[in-house]
Amino acid sequence: MKKMLFIFLSLILLACQSGDLQYIKGKVWEYDRGYKFGTPGGGAIVFDSKGICHVSRDTLIINNKPIGIISKVDKQKGELYLKAIDNDSVGVFYNGE
């Protein structure tokens, strides 16, 4: 079980490379569909100088609380997929490009 978890986490880390992190941080992400994470501002994820939203490795943190794991970034569609930390739910956000 631990080995399987390690492999899964390694794949997640590889999926969210530093180029993806810069792409994610450079956009405003609006809620589109799926699981609602209780994000501030009506469902938007905004990375700004206030530091309310930030990413640490593959984890989205809002108000110093980890809320989701970045499971996929689709730059072509402008979509960000977040998996809830405490369950298997997935929410999709878009950047409006």
ZAMARGU-4260 file (C-alpha; in steps of 0.2 Angstrom, whole numbers, plus 5000, padded with zeros to 4 digits):
<rodrens>
0) 5000/5000/5000 | 5014/5012/5005 | 5023/5008/4988 | 5008/5011/4978 | 5005/5028/4987
5) 5023/5033/4984 | 5021/5029/4965 | 5005/5039/4964 | 5012/5054/4973 | 5028/5053/4962
10) 5017/5053/4946 | 5007/5069/4953 | 5024/5078/4956 | 5030/5074/4939 | 5013/5080/4931
15) 5015/5097/4939 | 5032/5103/4933 | 5039/5120/4937 | 5034/5126/4919 | 5016/5121/4924
20) 5017/5130/4941 | 5022/5147/4932 | 5008/5144/4920 | 4996/5141/4934 | 5002/5156/4945
25) 5001/5168/4930 | 4982/5165/4927 | 4966/5169/4936 | 4956/5153/4937 | 4937/5153/4937
30) 4927/5138/4944 | 4919/5128/4929 | 4912/5111/4935 | 4914/5097/4948 | 4918/5098/4966
35) 4917/5116/4974 | 4932/5119/4985 | 4925/5134/4994 | 4937/5146/4985 | 4935/5165/4989
40) 4929/5177/4977 | 4914/5167/4970 | 4925/5152/4965 | 4940/5161/4958 | 4958/5156/4961
45) 4969/5172/4960 | 4988/5172/4964 | 4992/5190/4969 | 5004/5199/4981 | 4992/5196/4996
50) 4997/5178/4996 | 4979/5171/4999 | 4981/5158/4986 | 4998/5149/4982 | 5005/5133/4976
55) 5017/5122/4985 | 5023/5108/4974 | 5007/5100/4968 | 4996/5107/4982 | 4984/5122/4981
60) 4984/5132/4997 | 4971/5145/5001 | 4972/5155/5017 | 4986/5144/5024 | 4975/5128/5021
65) 4978/5115/5008 | 4962/5113/4998 | 4967/5102/4983 | 4980/5093/4973 | 4984/5098/4956
70) 4980/5082/4946 | 4980/5089/4928 | 4984/5105/4918 | 4977/5106/4901 | 4985/5122/4893
75) 4976/5119/4876 | 4959/5120/4885 | 4965/5132/4898 | 4959/5120/4912 | 4966/5116/4929
80) 4960/5100/4938 | 4960/5099/4957 | 4958/5084/4967 | 4951/5086/4985 | 4963/5081/4998
85) 4950/5072/5009 | 4941/5063/4996 | 4941/5058/4977 | 4931/5073/4971 | 4938/5083/4956
90) 4934/5101/4952 | 4939/5110/4936 | 4944/5128/4934 | 4947/5137/4918 | 4957/5153/4914
95) 4946/5160/4901 | 4959/5160/4887
</rodrens>
